[in-house]
Amino acid sequence: TGTFSPCSKKTVEESTALWKQLESLPLQFYPKFAPALAEKTRTIAASFFGCDLDEIMITKSTTEGMNAIAQGLRLLPGDRIITTNQEHDGGLNGWNYFAKYYGIIIDTIRIPFDENDPVKILERISKAITPRTKLISVSHVFLSTGLRLPVAEISKLARSKNMLCIVDGAQAAGAIKVNLKELGCHAYATSGHKWLMGPKGTGLLYISKEVRDNIRPIQFEDSHNTFSESTGVGNLPGILGLGAAIKYLDAMGIDKVEQQNLSLRNLLYNALLNETKLNTQSPPPGPLATPLLSCRLPESIDATKLSSHFLEKHQISFRSVHKQWFNGIRFSLHVFNTESQVYKLIEIIRKELGS
């Protein structure tokens, strides 16, 4: 799920039915029905994330949202941003682009993979602030270890210094409860194809009203609507499917979804603690844990080959941790998983790794 989640059957059926209808008469269908259908998805998303309708926009991915934020900020040479050593490339590329071509400066704070102390993380960020620092850009949940960052506290710190707080929410939205007003960040980008269980090629971007004059991406210059003169034609079946996917999770109750996900994750976490060939890198059960769980492997075991082996031999899907961080594997448990599946996973891990 932390990479690609399956859509529910209902989401696929709704998207497919609309696609067939659209393609029968596209010239008539798009002008007549597309705007209202897209706004329906935006309305569903705004309610789910606790923000106003005109603060949320539909995108193709978290990466597109983060790039739109970077492009819309109009940073100047010498302006500085703070980020961490555990960010996804999709969240960094926009900042790297402006560092390369426009002279902004990126200050990367190093957070050890086994550091699960929100106070220390805040201290590291605070120490990196300079008079030229314009914003803090962090993940809500690290894709490396599943650590839940103290975003509300980071937002307060940013506001106290008259800076912006930008959040990459790819590994949070749909996995845990995300209320954007409670988090207090200025902008938040996420994907539809991960924990929201939506169609691939969909995403959402939140830009708070209070910074509308500060963050002005080109694609939302005409309006924040999904179909406008500055956005062009969007993938309507996917957009409708995203709305259906969010409704699916909302009907279950995001608090219940998070509780169920964490229950499965904690079951796996506790079972793996005594495995000699797996060193758990994720936080223990508690407020910093999320449904994403990572384990470090001995260097003698190739993580990528192990994940391929489990998929081919056992039809169990997990992925390897990005090589720049550590040699490890990552599990991302969601509402379609069961306790029996977790027990089976534990049994096979012990058999395969001989621990």
N, C-alpha and C positions, 0 to 999 in steps of 0.2 A: 504493500500500500504506500510506503514511503517513496516509491518511484512511480508506479502506475497501479491504480485501484480498478477493479472491475465495476462497471455500472450495474445497478439493479436491473432486473428484467423489465420492470415498469418504465424505467428511464429509457432503455433501449427502444421499447415499443412506442413510447410517445415521440421520441426523436425520429424514428423511422417513419411513423405515420405522417408527421409533418413534412418530412423530406419528400415523400411521395406526392403529397398534395402540392407542395411548392413547385416541384419540377414539372408538374402537369401544365401549369400556366405561370411561369416565373415573372413575366412582365406585368401581369395583372396582380399576382399574389404579393410580391414584395412591397409595392407602394401602398397597397390596401391593408395588409395584415402585419407586415414585419415590425413596424414601429411599436404597435400596441403589444405584440407578443414579447418583444425584447424588453419593454418596460415592465411587463409582468414579472420577468425574471429578476430585474433590478429591484422591484418592490419586495419580492420574496427574500432576496439577499440582504437588503437593507434591514428588514425585520429580524432576520436570523443573526446578523452581526451587531444589532443595536445602534444603527446610525440612521441619518436622514437619507431619503432617496437621492437627493442631489449631491450627496457625498460619495456615492459609490458608482463605479463604472465597470463595464464588462470588457475584458481583455482576452488575449489568447493564452496567457500563462503568467506565472509569477515574474519570470524574466522580463516579459514585455512591460509589466507594471513597474518593476524597478527601473528599467531603462527610461520609461516615461517620466518617472519622478526625477531622475538625474538630468534628463534633457530639459525638463520644465523648470529647473531651479535657477538657471542662469548664474552659476558660480563663476567667480573671477580668479585670475591667476593669483596664487598665494593663499587662497581660501583653503581651509583644512577640514577634513572629515575624519571621524573616529569610527573604526570598525574592528572586527576581531579576526583571529587566525582560523576560525572555524566556520566561515561563511561559504555558501554555495557560489560557484562561479557566476551563476545567473544573477545573483544579487550584487556581485562585485564588478561585473563587466562595464556597467554604466559609469561607475566611479573611475575604473581604470582608463576608460576611454577619455574622460575629461582630464585625468591626470596626464595622459600621454599627449593630448592635443591642445589642452587649454591651461595647463600649469597648476591645477589644484594639487594639494598635497594630502596623501592618505596616511593616517597614523593608525597602524595595526597593533592592537593590544593582544598579547599572547595569553590565552587562558589554557592552563594545563588540562588534559583530557580527564583527569581524575579530580579536578577541582569542582566541587558541587556546593560552593558556598556563595550565596547571593551577595553577601556583604563584601567579600573579597572582589567579586566581579565589579560591583559598583565602585569600589576603591580604585581598581585598575582603570576604569573608564574616567573617573574623576581626575586622576593624576595626569591623564593624557590631554586634558582640555587646555587649550591655549587661547590667547586673545583673538586669533584668527579662525578658531574652530567654529564652523557654521552648523554642523549637524552630527548626530550619532546614528549610525546605520548598523542594526543588529538583526539577527534572526530571533523569532519568538521561541522557536525550538531548534536546537542544533541538529542538523542531519547526521552529524558524526556520532553523537552519543545519546541523543534524545533529551538532553538537558533543557529544562524549561527556564528560560531567562526571566529575571524580574523586570518585565517590560514596563509595568506601571511605575516602578521606582526609577527606572532609567528615563522614562518620560518626564517624571517630576524633576529629575536632575537636569535634563535638557532645558526644560522650561525655566528653571531657576537661573540658568545661564543665558537665557534668551536665544536658545538654539533649537533646532528641529530634531525630532526623534522619528526615524524612518525604520519600518519593520518589514522584514521578509517573513511572511507567515505561511510559507509553503508546507511546513511540517506541523502546523498547528490547526488550521481551519478544518473542522470536521473530525479531528482527533480529540480535541479538548474544547471546552467552551471558550469562545472568543467574543467578548463584548468590547467593541472599539472605543466607546466612550469611557468605559471603566479603565481600559488600558491607558488612555490619555495620549496616545501617540498622534503624530500629525499626519502620517501616511502609512498605509499598510497594503502590501501586495500579496496575493495568494493564488493558488492554482485550483482548477476544477477537477483535474485528473488524478489527484492523490486522495487525501482523506475525505474530501467531499463526495467522492465516488461519482464524479460527473464525467461527461464526454471529454476525450483528449482534444487539446486545442482550445480550452476555455479557461478563463481566470477572472479575477476580480481585483479592482484597485480602489482603495479608499483614500480620499484626500479631504481632510477636515475643512469645513467652511472657513475656519479662522486663518488658514494659510492659502486660500484660493488665489490671492494676489502674489504669493511667493512661489507657488508650484503651478506652472501653467504649461502642461504638455501640449504639443501641437495638435494631437488627435482629439483633444477635448476643448479646443479653442472656440469652436462653433457652439457647442453645448455639451452637457454631460450625457446626453442621450446616446444610445447604442448606435443608432443610425443618424448620421448628420453629414454635413458637407466636409467635415474634417476627419471623419473616421472611415468613410467608404463603406463598401458592402461587407457585412459580417456573416458568420456561419450560423444562420438562424436555427437549423435543427439542433446544432450543438448548444446554442444559447438556451433554447427551450428545454433541452435535456439537462442543462445545468440547473435550471429552476426546478425541474422534477426531482433531481438528485438532492437538492437542498431541502425540498419539501419532505422527501423520504426520511432524511435524518431528523428534521424538525418534528415530524410526527412521532418519532421514537423518543424525542426529548434529548437534547444535546448533553444534559447532565447525566442522564441514564447511559448514553453512548459512552461518555468519558469514563463513567464508573465501571462499565462492563469491559471497556478496553484496558483500563488499568488493572482490573482484576486478573485478566488473562496475562497481561504483561508481568505482574507481580508473581503470579504462579510460575512463570518461566524463569524470572529473575532468581527466585528462591531456590529453584531446582538446579540452576546452573552454578550456584555459588561454590559448590564443592567439586566442580569439574576441573581437573588439573590442567587440561589443555585449553580451557576457555577462561580468560580473565575479564570479568565483566567491567566495562568502562562507564556504564550508565549510572545515574544516581540511584540510590536505594529507594524503596517505596516511601512515598511522602510527597510534599508539595512541589518538588522540583522534577518529579518523574513524569514521563509521558508514555504513550503506548509504543514508542520506538526504543528498542533495546539493542545495544551493541556490545560485542565481546571481542577481545583481542586474542589472536591465535599465535602459537609459536611460529617463528620464522620458517620452520621446516614444512609448514602446511600452507599452501597457496590458497588464499581466501576465495579468489575468483574461480579456481578449479573446484574447490569444495562446494561452492554454491551451485555450479553447473552439475556436479555429481549428484547432489541431493535432488535437483529438479529432474534429471534424467532417470535416476534409479528409484526415487521415492515419491516423485510428484510433489515435492515440498519446495516452495519458492521463498527464498530470502536472497539478499544481495550482499556483495562484498562492500566493505567500507572503502571510501576513496583512498587510493594509495598514498596520497600526500599526508594523510593523518596517521594511520597505522594499519597493520595487517590484521584485518578483522572481518567479522560478519555482522549483519544488522537484521533484526527481526522487527516487523511493523504489524502489530495485531489490531484487527478491526472487528466491527460488529458481526461480520459473516464468519468469523472464526469461533471455534468452540473449545471447551476444556478438553474434550477427548482428543482433539487435534493437537493441543499443546502437550498432553501426556504422550501421544504418539511421537511427536517431535523429540521430546526428551529421551524417550526410549531409543530412538534411532541415533541420536547424537551420541549417547553412551556406547552404543554398539559400534558406530563408525569410528569414533575417536579413541575408543578403548580406555575410557577413563571411568 
